[in-house]
C-alpha cells in the first residue's frame, strides 16, 4: 500500500491512497453499493471509490457466480477501487452470519476486491465491559487469522471496544503492530443515530491517537455530510454512505447543516441539477422510484461537494472555521466540538503552525483551538523581563499603531522599585483569543493574522483573565492601561493603584530584540541569541518598512517571510542553528543512502529517515543531518515528527538548500 500526505490542518490530511484499481484522494466518501439493488452509477456524480458487501455477494448464488467468474468490478459495474465489508454489519443486526472469517477473507481475494475486511465483532455502545472485552479478543484473534490466510489482498482491520476509550486504544495499539493497510473505526452508527456525538469524539480520539499515522482511518457508517468536517479534523480519512439512498427513499434531503424533509420544502435548497430542474411540488407528484433516484442524486452531489470543501479548507488552513460552522448546526454537535478541548495537546502536535488562512474567532469554542494552545505554551517558555506594560488592542500590526502614548492614568498591581526608572520593560498587547501578545511578535502568524469581535463574550473575558494571572507572575512591576482594566474587569481581580507616567511614552520596538524574540518563539528559547549573536545587519523592505533580511556582514542568515512573519533560514542561519540547538532538536536524520541526495538539495523521503525530533511540526524549518549529526541540508517539513518516523512512503522534508 502507498498512502501519502500532501496537506495538513488540525489532524485532518489531504492525501493519496494507491490501490490496484486506482488512486483515492482523501478525505474520501465511499458510496455504499448494494450488489443486488444498484440503481445509480455513482461514478457519474463524483465517486472515486465505493464500498459493497462481500457477504451479500457470497450468500447469493447468482451474484457469487458472477463475482467469481468476472470479478466484483464487473458485478457492480464500477471501474475504480472497491472496498468490501465482510458481513460484520449483518452480524451486528441479526446476531449471526453463515460464513467463517477465513472463508470471507479468501472470497474477497478471489473476487478481486481492492481492500477487504476481516470479520470483526461490532460491539454496540453501552454494553457491559465484560462483553466488550470478550468480543474485542475475538476481533483481535480474527485480525491475526486474516493476515495468515490472505495472499496479496489489502486489508482493513476494524477498531472495536464499544464506548470504552481504553479498550478502543488497546485495540488500536494491537492492530497497529500488525500488517494492515486501513483501519476502520467500527460500531459507531448507534452513537450517530442517537446524536451521541460527544461519545463519538471520545471513541474516535481514543482510536486515532493510537493508530499508525501512516495508515488511513475509515469512520464506518458516517454518511451524513454534517459530521464530515468534525471527523476529518479528528483524523478520519474515509467515510462510507448508504445515507444518500436511505434518506432519499424517506423523502429527505441531505445538507451540510442538517436534513430537510421534502414535504416541508417551498424552494429547493441548492444548485445541483435536481434542485435547479425541479420544484418541490414536481418532486412530490412523482412516482416514488423516480423521486427517490433524483433525491439520491441530490444527496450525492451535496455529500461530494462537502468533501471537496473540506479538502480545500485543509489546503488553505481553514478547517477549524469550517468545523465550528458545521457543529453549530446541532446542539449535540456543538457539545462534541467542545469536548475536543480535552484533546488540545494531541491536536496541537498535528496542527501546522503556519497557514494560508487567517484565524477567525467565531465563538468561545475558538479559544481552545490548537493555535491558541500552542501560543500559550510558547509564552510560558519566554524569559520574562523586569517590568511589563499591558496595552489594549489596536489596529494590526499593533506596533505600528502605538506611536507616542500620552500622559494618562494607568493602574499598578505590583511595584518593588520606583516606576519613574522603568528599565527592561516588556510592552504587551492584551487581546482575544491569544491573551497576551508581546509587541516584538505582533507580525508573527497567527498573532497578526487573526480577527475577533470588538465585544468580548464572557468565556473569552474569563480566559484572558486566567492567562494574565499566569503571565504576570514573572514580572516585578506591572502597569496596566485603563482600557485593559475596564475591558477585562481586572479591578475585580487585582488590588490596583492609580499611576501616570511623568511624560508621554514613546514606544519603539527594538529591532534586535524583535528578531531574537521571533527566533525564540519559532525555534525555542535561546535560539535568537544562537542565530543573531554578534554584529548582525538588519535590512528592511523599502516598500513596507518591515524587516526582510538579517545578515552577518555580507552573508545572509535568514529572511523574515512577509506572509507569516517567521524566519526562513539561509545556509549561515542553518549552520548557526545547528551549532546552537542540541541533538536531535529540529533535526531530521537520514541514512547513508540519502546523504548524497540531501547534500545535492534533493527532497527527503520518509523511508530514508532513521531519526528525527519528535516535536517537529509540519511546515517548520528543519535541519537535515546524518547519523554523526553533520549538517547536510535544511528545508521545510511536510509531516510532523511522529509521521516522519511512521511513514515509509512520500516526502518528509522539502529541501531548500544542501551543499554543506
N, C-alpha and C positions, 0 to 999 in steps of 0.2 A: 504494500500500500504506500501511496505517496500523498501526504497531506502537508500543505504549505500555507503558512500565514502571510498575507500580504499587507493588511492594515489592522489596527487595533484601537479599541476605545472601551474603557471600563474593562470587563472581562470578555466583551464581545470581540469577535475577529472576523474579518473577511478573508477567506482562504479558498484553496482549490483542493479537491479530493479526487484523485485519479482512480478510475475503476476500469475493468476490461471493456466496458461499453461506453466510455467517455468520461469527461471531467465534470465534476459537480462544483458549481460556485456556491460557497457557503457564506452566510447562513442560507439554507435552502428549505423550501417547503416541498414535501413529497405527497402528492395526492394519493389517496388510497383507491386502488382499483379492485373491485370485486371481480374475480376471474370469470364468473358466470353471468354477471349482470352489468357489463360495461355499457354505458350509454353515451359517454363523451370521449373524444380524442383530446385528452388533457394537454398533449404537446402543442396543440393549436393555440392554447391560451397561456403558454409560458412555462410548462413543466419541463424541467431538465432531468428529473429523476422521479420515479414513482415507487410505491410500496404495495405489494399484494400478499395474499395469504397462501403460503405453500401448503398448509394443512387442508384448506378447502380444495385445492387442486388435487392433493393426494387422495382425498376421500371420494372424489367424483371420478368414476371410471373414464368417462369421455374426456374430461379435462386432463386427467392424468396421462392418458394415451397421447394426446396432442403435445403436452408439455415434454414427455419423454422422447417423443419422436422428432419434434420440431423445435423444442425449447420454449421457455417461458416468454421470451420476447415475441415470438410468433403468436403464442397463445393470446396474449393481451394486446398485440399489435402496438408495441412501444419499442423503438429502436435504442433508446438511451439506457442508462443504468437502472437496474431494478433491484430493490431490496425486498426480501421475503420474510414474513413473520412465520413462526414455527407452529402456531396453534396455541400459544400461551393465552391469547385473548379468549379463545373458546374455553380454555381451561379455567379462566377466571369467571366466566359466565356460567358454564354448565358443570364445572367441577371435575371434568374428566375429558380426556381425549384418547382416541384409539390409535395411538402411534407412540413409539418409543423415541427417546432423544436421538439415539443412533440412527434410527430409520429416517427421521425427518431431516437430519443433517445430510445424510447420504442422498436423500431425494433432492434436496435443494441444490446440491452439487451437480446431480445428473441433469436437472432441467436448465442449468446454465445461469442460475441467479448470480448477480454480481456480489451481493453481500447477504449472507444467510444469517440465521439466528438460532441459537440453542434454545431448547425447550425449558425455559426457566419457570419458577413458581411465582406468579404475580400475587404477592401477599397484599391484601387490601389495607387501607388505613384503619387505625384504631383497634386492631386485634390485640390479644394478649401477647406479651413479649415472648412467652414460651413458644407460641405458634410461629411468630416472626423468626425466631432463632432457628427453629426446626426446619422451616421451609427455606430459609437462607442457606443452610447447609446443603440442602438438596440442589438448590440453584448453583452453588459453587461446585458440587460434585459433577453436575451435568456440564458445567462450563469446561471442566478438565476433560471430561469424556468427549466433548465436541471437538476439542483440539486433537485428540488422539485418532478420531475417525475421519476427519476432513482430510482432503488431499491438497488442492490449491485454493479452495474456497475461502474468500474473505469472510470474516465472521464478526457479527455482533455478539456481545455478551452483556446482559441486562443487569443494571444495578438494582437490587431489591433491598428490603429491610423495613417495609411498611413506613410508619411515621416515627420511627426511632432513628434520630440522626446518627447516633453512634453505630448502629447496625448498617446504615447506608454507607458510612465511612469505612467500616470494616470490609464490607463487600467491595467497595471501590478500590481499596488497598489491595485486596486479594486478586481481583480481576486485572488490576494494573500491572501485576507481576507476570501475567500470562500474555500469550502472543495473540491478542485480539486486535482488530482494526478499528472498530467503532464501539462506543458504549452507550446504549440507550439507558434512560432512567425510567423505570417501569412502575406500573401500578399507581399512577398519579391522576388518572382520569376521574376517579371518585372525588378527589380533592377539588378539581376544577369544576366538576358538575355541581358541587355543593358550595362553591365560592370560598373554599378554604385556602385562599391564596397565601396567607401568612405561613401556613404549614407547608405549602408548596415551596416557598422560598427556603425554608429550613431544610427540606428534603433535597432540593437541588443544590444548595450551597454545601451541604454535608457530603454530597456526591462529587461535584466537580472539583472541589478543593482537594480531593484525594485521588482523582483520576489523573493519568498521564496527560500533560498538556499537548502532547504530540498526536493525540487521537481525538477525532470529532465526538461530540456528545449529542445524543438524539433524545429530545423530550417527547416521550411516546404519548400519543393521543392529544397533543396540544395543537388543535386545528383552528382555533378562533384567533383572528388577527389582533384582537385587543391584548393578548398575552404575549405576542411575539417579542416586542421590544424589551420587556422586562426579562424574559427568559434569555434572550441574546445577551443582555447586559450581565447576566449571571454566568455566561459561558456556554450556552447551548448553541449548537451549530445546525442541527437538523430537526425538522418537525414533520409529523405526518397528519394528514387531514382527511377524514371522512366527513367532516362538518360541512364542507361545501355542498355535498349532495343530501345529507341528512337534514340540514336546515332548509334546503330548497324544497324537499318533499313536505316539510312542515310549513311552507309558505313564509319563510323567514329569510331576511337578507342580512348577510354579514357586513359589518362596518368596523373600522379600526377602533371606534369608541363604543361598540355595543352591537345589539341586534335589533333590526326593525321588522315589524310584522306587516305583511303585505296588506292586510285588512285595514291597517291604520294609515296607509300612505295616501297623501294628497298629491305629492310630487315624488318623482324618482330621485334617489339620493346621490348619484354620481354621474360620471360622463362616459361610462362603458357603453358598448354597443346595445346592451339590453336597456339601460336607463335612458339612452338618447332616442331609441327607436320605438319604445312602448310606454304607454301611460299605465299607472296603477290599475285603472279600470279595465284597460285592454287585457292586462295580465290576469286579473280576477275573472274575466269572462272566458278564458281559455280552458281547454281540457287539461286535466291535471298533469298528464305526462309531458305535454308540450310546455306548460308553465314551469314545471319542475326543472326541465332541462335549461330553460332560459335563466331561471333564478340561480341554478348551479353555475352557469357561465358567469353571471354577475359575481357570485361568491368567489369563484376562482380569480377573476380579474382583481377584485379587492384584495384578496389574500396575497397574490403575487406582487401587486403594487406596494403593499405594506412591506414585503420583504425587500423590495428594491429600495424603498425609502430608508429602511434600517441599514442596508449596506452603504448607502450614500452617507447616512449620518455617521457611521463608523469612520469612513474615509475622511470626513471633514471634522470629526471630533465633537459632534453634537448629539451623540447617542443619549446622554443623560437627559438633555432637554426633551427629547422625544419620549423617553421613558416616563418622565414626570407628566407630560401631556397625556399620555395614554392611561396612566394609572389614576388620573383624576376623573376618568370616565366611570369609575365604580368605587364605592366606599371601601370594599374589601381589597380591591387592587391597591388603593391608597394605603391601606393598612400594611399590605405586603411590601410596598415601597419603603415605608417607614421601618419595617423590620430589617431592611438591608443595612441600616446604620450599625447593626450589630456585627457587620462583616466589613467595616471600613478598612481595617488593617489589611485584610486579604485583597480587597478590591484595589486599594492603592498600589499594591505591588504590580498589578497587571495594567493599570491605567497609565497611558503615556503622559509625561509631564508637559509636553508641548503639543499644541493642536492648531489646526487652521481656524477653528471656530472660537468665537469669544465665549466667555462664561456668562450665561444669563440666569439671574436669580429669579425663579418662578414661584417660590413659596418656601415655607420652613423646611421642606424636605431637601432643598438645595444646600442647606447648612451642613449636611452630612455627606456631601459628595467627596470623592477621592481627592480632588484638588484642594479642598479646604483642610481635610485631614493632613495632607502632605505639607501644606504651608505651615500649619501649627506645629507639626513635628520639627520642621526646619527652624522655626522660631525658637524652639526650646534649646536648639544647639548653637544659637548665635551668642557669642560672648557679649554680655551687657556693658554699656558704658556707665559713667558715674551718675549722670542725670538724664532725664527724658522729658521731652515736651510733647504733649498729646494735642494734636490739632484735628479739626473736623474735616470731612471730605470736601473736595472742591472739584473743579474740572480736572480731567486726566490729561497728561500725567500731572500728579499733584505738585511736583517740584517746580513746574513751570507756571503755577498759579499762585505761588506763595511768596510774592516779592517782599516788600517791607511790611512787617506786621506792626501796626501802630501801637502806641502806648494804650493799654487797656487792662481790664481786670482779668486775672487768671485765678486759678484755685491751686492750692498746695495741699498735698496729703502726706508728704513726708519731707522733712528738712533736717539735715545734720550739719550743714555749713551755710554760710551766707549765700543767698540766692543772687546777690549782686556780682558774684565771682563765678559765673557759670562756665565750667570747662568740661570738655569731653561730654558734650550733650548730644543725645540721640533725638532727632526730630522724627516723630512717628504719627502717621495719619490713622485715625480710628474710623473704620468703615465696615459695612456689611457687604459680603459674607465672610471676609477674611480676618476681620477683627483688627489686627494691627499690621500696618504696612510701613516699615522704615522708608524714609524718602529715597535712600540710595537704591531701593528695589522697586520704585514706582513705575519703572518701564519694563519690568520682567513679567512674562506670562505666568499666570493669568491675572496678576495683580493690576495690570493696566488694562487688560482686555476683558473687563467684566462690567456688567451693568446690573444695578439693583434699584428698586423704587426709592424715592426720597423719604417716603413714610415707612418707618420700620415696623414690622409686626412684632408681637410680644416675644415670640420664640427667638428672633434674631437679637432683640434687646437683651434677653436673658443670656444668650450665648456670648455676646460681646462682653457683657459684664464679667462672665466667668473667665473669658480669655484675658481680659485686663487684670483680673485678680492674680492669675499666674504670671503674666508678663511683667507686672510692676514689681514683683518680689526682688528682682535683680538690681534695682536702682536705689541709690541713696537719696536722690532728690527727684520728686515727681511733680511736674507742673502741668496743669490741665486747662485747656481753653474752656471758657464758659459755655460755648456751644456744645462741646462734648459732654460736659456735666449735665446740661439740660436734655440733650438728645437721648442719653442713656441712663438718666436718673441716678447719676453717681453720688449725688448728695445723700441718697438713702443708704448708700453702701459704705461711704468713707467719711471720716471727720475732716471736713475741708476748711481751709483758711483762705481768706482773700489775699491776693498779691498782685502787684502790677510792676512790670519792668520799668526801670527808671528812664528808659528811652526806647524808641521803636526798635524792634528786632529786624535785622537784615539776614534772612535765612538763605544761605547759599550752600548747595551740596558740594562738598569737596570731591573732585573727580577721581582722585587717587583712592579715596575711601569708597567711592561708588564702585569702581571696578573690582576692588578687593572683596567687597561685600557680595557683589553678584557672583563672583567666583566661589566664595564660601557657600552661598546659597545653592549654587549649581553642582559643585563637586564635593562639598563637605567643609567643615570648619578648618580654617588654616590654609585652605587651598589658594586663597587670594594672595597671601604672602608668598607662597611657593611659586605662583605664576608670575607675580608682578613685583617681586623684590628688586631693589636697586633703582637706578635712574631710568625709568621707563618713559616713553613718549606717547602721549595720547593724541590721536588725530580725530577731529570731528568732521561730520558731514557739512559741506558748505551750504547745502540746501536746507537742512533741518537743524543744524547746530548740535546734533546729538553725537555721542561717541560712536565712532565706527571701527577704528583700529587701535591696537596697542603695540608699540614697537620697543625693542631693545636696540638702541642705536638705529641701524637700518634694517634690522631683522624683525619680521612680523612675528608677534607672539600669538595674537588671537584677534578675531574680528567679532564685534558685537552685532549680532544679527538683528536687523531692523524690525523684522516681523514679530519677534517674541522677546527681544531684549536679553538673550543669553549668548554666551561665547561659543564661537566655532573656532576650534584650535587650528593653528598653523604648526609647522614642524617644530619650531622653537618652543611653542606652548606645550606640545606633546612631550618634548624632552623634559621640560621643567616639571610638568605634572607627574611624569613618570619618576623623576628623581624625588619628588616630594611625597607622593602617595605610597603607603606601604603595600606590598604584595598581599592579596590579589585585588586591591581596591581599584575599581574602574577598569579592570583588565579582562580581556578575552584571550585565553591561552590556546594556541593552535599546535598541532603535531608537526613532525618533521616534514611530512608530505606537503603541507600547506605553507610552510615557511617561505620558500622562494616566491610563491604567488603573492603572499602578503607583502613581501619586500617590493614586488613589482606594482603594488597598488591594486591588486585584484580583490574582489569582494570575498568575504569569508563565508563558507557554507557550514551549516551546523555539524555535519558529520566529521569535520576536521577539528572541532573544538574539543579539547580534553579537560579544560577547567575554565572557570570564569567567576567574577564577582557575582554572587547570588543576588545582590541588591541592585544590579543594573536594571534600569527601566528601558522600554522601547523608546527610540528616538533620542537617546542620550549620547553624548560624546564618550567614546571608549578608546582605550589603548589596546593594541594588538601586540602580544608578546609571545615568545617561545617558552619552553619549559625552564630555561635558565633565566627567565624574566628579562631577556634582551628585547628592547623595543624594536618592532618590525614595521609597524604602521599604525595608523589611527583612523577612526571613522565614526559612523553613526550606527547604533544598534537598531536592528529591526525587531528583535524579540527581547523579552526581559531575561534576566539571568536564569531563572528556572526553566524557561522554554528553550533557551540556548542549549542547556545541558540535556534536556529531554528529547529534543528533536534530532532526527537523523536525516532529514530532508530539508531543502530550501536554504535561503540565505539567512545568516545570523547577523552579519555586520556588513553594511555598505561602506567599503573602504574609501577614505578620502585621499590619503597620501601614504606612500610607502617610501622605500629608498633609504632606510636608516642603516 
